[in-house]
Amino acid sequence: MSFNATWSMAVGGMVGGGIFSVLGVIISIAGQWAWLSFVLAGLIALISVHSYSQLSLKNQKSGGAFTFLSEINHKGFAGSLSWILIIGYILTMSVYAFTFGHYVAELKKRIKNEEDQQEELRLKGKLARVEETEVCVVVSSEQNEVDKFRKMNLEIAPHREKNS
């Protein structure tokens, strides 16, 4: 992946999941102080970025927590951290799916109850776009792995084409 593609995916994930899917929950809990939770989250993110950049400079290699823990011979802890990260990503995707499901259900309910024909058509157009959207995720630790997956009787080439 190029830098722009990676950057876009990271920012899209943070904005899409981190803000839109939890904004209502944050506001219902924090009320008028919701803005402060975003400021604090931003400060924590800046501190994390600074820490990772310092670790990258010290180790002369880029990477995440797994890479840095492996560098200091804490492979067991690094492996445990990998599982925690995987579970975290699964939970994050679950939040996205849950939120998306609620969005579609609310959209269908609004269509059913809409009295204005123009608005009903607009909402039906939104629903049609949602229903025709395909999502594919290919998780792999390497590039150009189509042949490797074929050997396991998995055809990922069509999904790779959609991701490009």
Buried (B, 14 or more C-beta within 10 A) or exposed (E): EEEEEEEEEEEEBEEEBBEEBBEEEBBEEEEEEBEEBBEEBEEEEEEEEEEBEEBBEEBEEEBEBBBBBBBEEBEEBBEEBBEEEEEEEEEBEEEBEEBBEEBBEEBEEBBEEBEEEEEBEEBBEBBEEEEEEEEEEEEEEEEEBBEEBEEEEEEBEEBBEEEE
